[in-house]
Amino acid sequence: MEVGNERFRVHRYFFEHESKVFREEIERSTAPGQPRQGDNDSTAIVLKDSPKDFEKLLGFFYNPSVLI
């Protein structure tokens, strides 16, 4: 994911599982044999949020007291 001018390498599980918007963006079709959206730096999913806000979201996803 690219947020502002920062790149974040995160597991796609939470995004695919918890958000229809992210799931559709990640699953968006590409040409056969090409990487999926978000698979590498050249196909990074770009968000218009601030990096600090995205870090807060990741803090929720990766909070050990919330993980089952």
Steps between C-alpha positions, in 0.01 A plus 500: 500500500617850428366768732620855448866458411544189715479133407360241736545127455212338681315171487196518277291274724340776710432717197344220296304363794373823656445735205303450181672806350851363563396151391370632169813710450730206573298259287466743210579309186830548328637361178573126514841430648526846656524563876181581690438847634716542810738209425808721458619861502396565141143384569472652848156603614514876547299659781438871540496483879780628717772252597427572869132405457599181319742414780210532746297257292790256492535542877145372535557208263825394663407572863588181692214552747249492210646204308332166558 
